Amino acid sequence: MARKSEDPRKLEPWMCGAKGRRSGLPCRRPKARGRTRCPLHGGATPRGRAQPQFVHGRYSKHLNAEVASILASLLADPELLDSREELALMTIRTQELCARLSRDDSAEWRKSLKDAANEYSRALAGNDADGAKEHLGTLLKLAEAGAAIDEGWELLISTIERRAALAQKESKRMIDIRAVFTVDQVGYMLSVIADSVKRYVADPVIIQRITQEFDAAFSGGATPGD
């Protein structure tokens, strides 16, 4: 008795199921391990971080191809966390703001403001309406300049705070990568060196000279050998 042919549209759970372009029938090949399709229908395509175009997924899906490519290259940059360039730019910005405030918030501006206020008061006392109007206009202009100066001070303070935060971040990064040593680490190393000197050097004069050089180095003075 001839065996009844199996329905090509009937699928088992382990089958790929991708629809063929020509036949229109579902693929009956086994799924790739841990995937929903067989290797011929995308089951072998790298996913996640193994994918060359992978960024992180939170924002990359909203970016165009050019920006996503730049973002991917930045994430691959080993110096991405280096804040020295930003710190230098923030320092320049701080210096520019200081120079601007030094120019605008000057003794000349303060004197002009005081003189304009006095002239306005005299004009009012003398019933000089035209003079009062003129001096009031001058006062308003000087007041606007004062408001800009106040905004400049607020911006300077904000910039200094941001620079301090960057400096702290960069300092922590340098410590984390052991590019610099903490005070405790230096103190521990010195104690180890001092113990080794006392243990292996018998001459007290040499020990004294070594101690003096340590003291001079950390006090900023010249060492005895200079």
ABEGO torsion letter per residue (X at the ends): XBBBBBBAABBBAABAGBBBAAAGBBBABBBBBGBABBAAAGAABBBEAABAABBAGAAAAABBAAAAAAAAAAAABAAAABAAAAAAAAAAAAAAAAAAAAAABBAAAAAAAAAAAAAAAAAAAAGBAAAAAAAAAAAAAAAAAAAAAAAAAAAAAAAAAAAAAAAAAAAAAAAAAGABBBAAAAAAAAAAAAAAAAAABABAAAAAAAAAAAAAAAAGBBBAAX
